[in-house]
Amino acid sequence: MTQHLAKSVLVAGAGISGVSCAIALRENDVPFRIVNKGYRIGGRMASRPVRDSGTSFDGRLFDTGASYFTVSDPDFASVVSELESAGVVQPWTDTFHFAHSEGIAGVKMGPMRYRAEGGIRSVVEYLARDLVIEEGEVTELPTSERLALCMPTPQAARVFPQASGLSTAVWEPVISVSLLFDQVYWAAFDGIFVNQDAQVTWIANDGARRGDHAPALVVHMSPILSAGHLVNPDAVIPIAISAVKRIMNFDADPVWTHAHRWTFAKPLEGTTSGETNFVLGEISRAGDEFSDRPRVEAGWLSGRDLGRALAALA
Ligand SMILES: Cc1cc2nc3c(=O)[nH]c(=O)nc-3n(C[C@H](O)[C@H](O)[C@H](O)COP(=O)(O)OP(=O)(O)OC[C@H]3O[C@@H](n4cnc5c(N)ncnc54)[C@H](O)[C@@H]3O)c2cc1C
């Protein structure tokens, strides 16, 4: 383990892992700065407004990245309970449908999934409400601060090639297609896992998720199809529309569409760096990938635990 003289920490990335790292540093009185690439924080917990749809839904948010989150860790449960009391998140559903290429095949129960009425980005925005987050891309090793990179390894490796060997996770892309219709053409549902389909893996009822019951769907395209369209994500929109019509058995076209490209959406499988869910070193690392279950909760835990570990060095 590298020992450092400087005590201040530069946290790079204000997704849930960077924000939870910064909060843990603050709780332990460690001075820090947090810098995020792009003016919106939240990273893959992203919500995007409808624009220029010619409908009254302009400004309405679609969740284009993480669909929901689950809770198993007691400490994360306490945070979620606070978020729930503040009206930021709501229990959504424990029941999704599943489908094959030809259509819906049944329902499947699972853990409670949480949604955020104000868009899933609002979770990170709420947690970060007392943090001062600078906009900018961290591209150099700071001279007098410890560095904590809280982002997917491929993004970290682009600017810090020397950090690239710290995680072996392979990342897969997802193109997420938002579709707004003029009315609801489907029976009530929350989400559909689409199995063994070459085009689509998941369809979310964004109207049920947001709670406004708008005629809004978000479709996640398969990793292989997505990988072939990263240069021109809009090209998958007609594929998404025909897949939704086929699987959900209705025949109407959307009035507004948007495709979002997540080049590094999910680690194919999580990785662990020995005993910990983070990497502590000259370039420290946190993120959902340092877990065998990469997801929102894992990102929060990883950032929190890295923040505590950095505080213990101080
Ligand atoms: C399509 C999709 C569906 C998903 N579905 C689910 C789901 O249903 N349930 C679930 O639990 N999880 C889901 N996830 C995963 C979930 O979004 C992640 O686990 C979680 O958001 C990880 O947060 P993070 O902070 O580790 O990384 P990120 O959210 O990726 O945050 C990284 C941040 O770092 C910033 N950054 C990058 N480079 C730099 C730099 N050089 N300097 C400064 N800042 C930088 C980025 O702008 C970003 O804000 C999904 C993800 C995607 C993309």
The ligand as an SDF file (V2000), in Angstrom:
LIG
                    3D

 53 58  0  0  0  0  0  0  0  0999 V2000
  -28.1910    1.3210  -19.6230 C   0  0  0  0  0  0  0  0  0  0  0  0
  -27.8640    1.0730  -18.1700 C   0  0  0  0  0  0  0  0  0  0  0  0
  -28.7550    0.3680  -17.3620 C   0  0  0  0  0  0  0  0  0  0  0  0
  -28.4860    0.1450  -16.0140 C   0  0  0  0  0  0  0  0  0  0  0  0
  -29.4240   -0.4510  -15.2380 N   0  0  0  0  0  0  0  0  0  0  0  0
  -29.2210   -0.5510  -13.9020 C   0  0  0  0  0  0  0  0  0  0  0  0
  -30.2520   -1.0170  -13.0510 C   0  0  0  0  0  0  0  0  0  0  0  0
  -31.3720   -1.2830  -13.4980 O   0  0  0  0  0  0  0  0  0  0  0  0
  -29.9870   -1.1340  -11.7170 N   0  0  0  0  0  0  0  0  0  0  0  0
  -28.7710   -0.7840  -11.1930 C   0  0  0  0  0  0  0  0  0  0  0  0
  -28.6000   -0.8740   -9.9660 O   0  0  0  0  0  0  0  0  0  0  0  0
  -27.7770   -0.3200  -11.9770 N   0  0  0  0  0  0  0  0  0  0  0  0
  -27.9770   -0.1850  -13.3110 C   0  0  0  0  0  0  0  0  0  0  0  0
  -26.9920    0.3240  -14.1150 N   0  0  0  0  0  0  0  0  0  0  0  0
  -25.6630    0.5570  -13.5320 C   0  0  0  0  0  0  0  0  0  0  0  0
  -25.5840    1.8410  -12.7040 C   0  0  0  0  0  0  0  0  0  0  0  0
  -25.9420    2.9320  -13.5100 O   0  0  0  0  0  0  0  0  0  0  0  0
  -24.1510    1.9760  -12.2000 C   0  0  0  0  0  0  0  0  0  0  0  0
  -23.8570    0.8580  -11.3780 O   0  0  0  0  0  0  0  0  0  0  0  0
  -23.8820    3.2350  -11.3640 C   0  0  0  0  0  0  0  0  0  0  0  0
  -24.4850    4.3640  -11.9260 O   0  0  0  0  0  0  0  0  0  0  0  0
  -22.3680    3.3790  -11.2720 C   0  0  0  0  0  0  0  0  0  0  0  0
  -22.0030    4.6430  -10.7400 O   0  0  0  0  0  0  0  0  0  0  0  0
  -20.4760    5.0970  -10.7540 P   0  0  0  0  0  0  0  0  0  0  0  0
  -20.3920    6.3130   -9.9310 O   0  0  0  0  0  0  0  0  0  0  0  0
  -19.5940    3.9500  -10.3460 O   0  0  0  0  0  0  0  0  0  0  0  0
  -20.0970    5.4140  -12.2820 O   0  0  0  0  0  0  0  0  0  0  0  0
  -20.7320    6.4480  -13.2930 P   0  0  0  0  0  0  0  0  0  0  0  0
  -22.1790    6.5920  -13.0200 O   0  0  0  0  0  0  0  0  0  0  0  0
  -20.3370    5.9960  -14.6480 O   0  0  0  0  0  0  0  0  0  0  0  0
  -20.0590    7.8490  -12.9590 O   0  0  0  0  0  0  0  0  0  0  0  0
  -18.7830    8.2060  -13.4450 C   0  0  0  0  0  0  0  0  0  0  0  0
  -18.6890    9.7470  -13.4870 C   0  0  0  0  0  0  0  0  0  0  0  0
  -17.3360   10.0970  -13.7410 O   0  0  0  0  0  0  0  0  0  0  0  0
  -17.3090   11.1840  -14.6580 C   0  0  0  0  0  0  0  0  0  0  0  0
  -15.9860   11.1720  -15.3090 N   0  0  0  0  0  0  0  0  0  0  0  0
  -15.5100   10.3120  -16.2380 C   0  0  0  0  0  0  0  0  0  0  0  0
  -14.2340   10.6080  -16.5370 N   0  0  0  0  0  0  0  0  0  0  0  0
  -13.8860   11.6850  -15.7700 C   0  0  0  0  0  0  0  0  0  0  0  0
  -12.6760   12.4570  -15.6110 C   0  0  0  0  0  0  0  0  0  0  0  0
  -11.5430   12.1580  -16.2620 N   0  0  0  0  0  0  0  0  0  0  0  0
  -12.6770   13.4890  -14.7360 N   0  0  0  0  0  0  0  0  0  0  0  0
  -13.8130   13.8020  -14.0230 C   0  0  0  0  0  0  0  0  0  0  0  0
  -14.9650   13.1030  -14.1410 N   0  0  0  0  0  0  0  0  0  0  0  0
  -15.0060   12.0430  -14.9810 C   0  0  0  0  0  0  0  0  0  0  0  0
  -18.4790   10.8970  -15.5970 C   0  0  0  0  0  0  0  0  0  0  0  0
  -18.8880   12.0660  -16.2750 O   0  0  0  0  0  0  0  0  0  0  0  0
  -19.5190   10.3840  -14.6020 C   0  0  0  0  0  0  0  0  0  0  0  0
  -20.3040   11.4390  -14.0770 O   0  0  0  0  0  0  0  0  0  0  0  0
  -27.2510    0.5920  -15.4570 C   0  0  0  0  0  0  0  0  0  0  0  0
  -26.3590    1.3110  -16.2620 C   0  0  0  0  0  0  0  0  0  0  0  0
  -26.6630    1.5630  -17.5950 C   0  0  0  0  0  0  0  0  0  0  0  0
  -25.7190    2.3900  -18.4260 C   0  0  0  0  0  0  0  0  0  0  0  0
  1  2  1  0
  2  3  1  0
  2 52  2  0
  3  4  2  0
  4  5  1  0
  4 50  1  0
  5  6  2  0
  6  7  1  0
  6 13  1  0
  7  8  2  0
  7  9  1  0
  9 10  1  0
 10 11  2  0
 10 12  1  0
 12 13  2  0
 13 14  1  0
 14 15  1  0
 14 50  1  0
 15 16  1  0
 16 17  1  0
 16 18  1  0
 18 19  1  0
 18 20  1  0
 20 21  1  0
 20 22  1  0
 22 23  1  0
 23 24  1  0
 24 25  2  0
 24 26  1  0
 24 27  1  0
 27 28  1  0
 28 29  2  0
 28 30  1  0
 28 31  1  0
 31 32  1  0
 32 33  1  0
 33 34  1  0
 33 48  1  0
 34 35  1  0
 35 36  1  0
 35 46  1  0
 36 37  1  0
 36 45  1  0
 37 38  2  0
 38 39  1  0
 39 40  1  0
 39 45  2  0
 40 41  1  0
 40 42  2  0
 42 43  1  0
 43 44  2  0
 44 45  1  0
 46 47  1  0
 46 48  1  0
 48 49  1  0
 50 51  2  0
 51 52  1  0
 52 53  1  0
M  END
$$$$
